[in-house]
């Protein structure tokens, strides 16, 4: 009887520990920030050491207030606001391989093939060398209507034909040679 009771206690402790870990990791998804205001976010991430300011965004066409959580660390995340009172998020983005992720399974370093698999359809992407370099088009896949935007960065040599503000048409061999990986993840409300 004691062995059964001990086994039950061990299973209960392990089960609770696993659940706590899952809850903790969900805290650091960009989706956990959606529909939150500045005060709510500070309450969720009291150790974030936020930096606040205003800057020109969207190719220098709009001035927006922003908050940086965990500035200067691998966990840095940028939140831009729709309003000066910081009651409504415009977008959230990050580009370091820290603790942040997306509930979709996409993370910094996700490969082109992995991204297409998550999307359920091959993704398309824009050229490199401009403000929205490597922006992904979900191409009618599962993530088409999501608020998640990602940007790819090539780790291979970039031929001239892959530069510019246009959708890229590349063969599977060219895509493989580019060795494309997710470099930035953005949530836009």
C-alpha positions, 0 to 999 in steps of 0.5 A: 500500500505504501508503494502505491501511495508513494507512486501516486505522490511521485506521479502527481509531482511530475504531472504538476511540474510539467504543467507549470513548465507549459504555463511558463513557456506560454507566458513568452509567446507573442500571442500572450501580449495581444490585446494587452495595454502597457500596465497589463504588460508591466504586470506580466513581466515585472523584470522586463526593465522597459525602455519607452520612446517615440520614433518614426516607423513604417519606412519613416512615414508614421511616428509611434510610441514604443516599448522595449522589454528586456532591452539589450538582451537576447530576450529583447522584444519591441512593442509599438502602440497605436496611441500615446496612452499605450492602451492598444498594441499596433505590432510586436516584433523580435529577432533574437533567439531568446525566450520568445516564440509564437504559439504557431510553432515558429521561432527564430531560426525556423527554416524555409521548409519547416515554415512551409510545413507549419503553414501547410503550403509552400510560402513565398517571400519578397526580395532582400536589401530593403525595409521589408527584406525577406517578408513572407507571403503565406500563399493561401496557407493555414497562416494566411489569416493569422496576425503573424508575419515573419521575415526570412534571412538567407545564410547562403550567397545572395545572387542579384536576382534575389534583391528588391521590393518584389515577390521572388520566383526561385527554384527549390534548388535556389531556395535550398542554396539560400538556406533561408531561416526566420530572422524576425517574427512580428504580431500585427493587430 
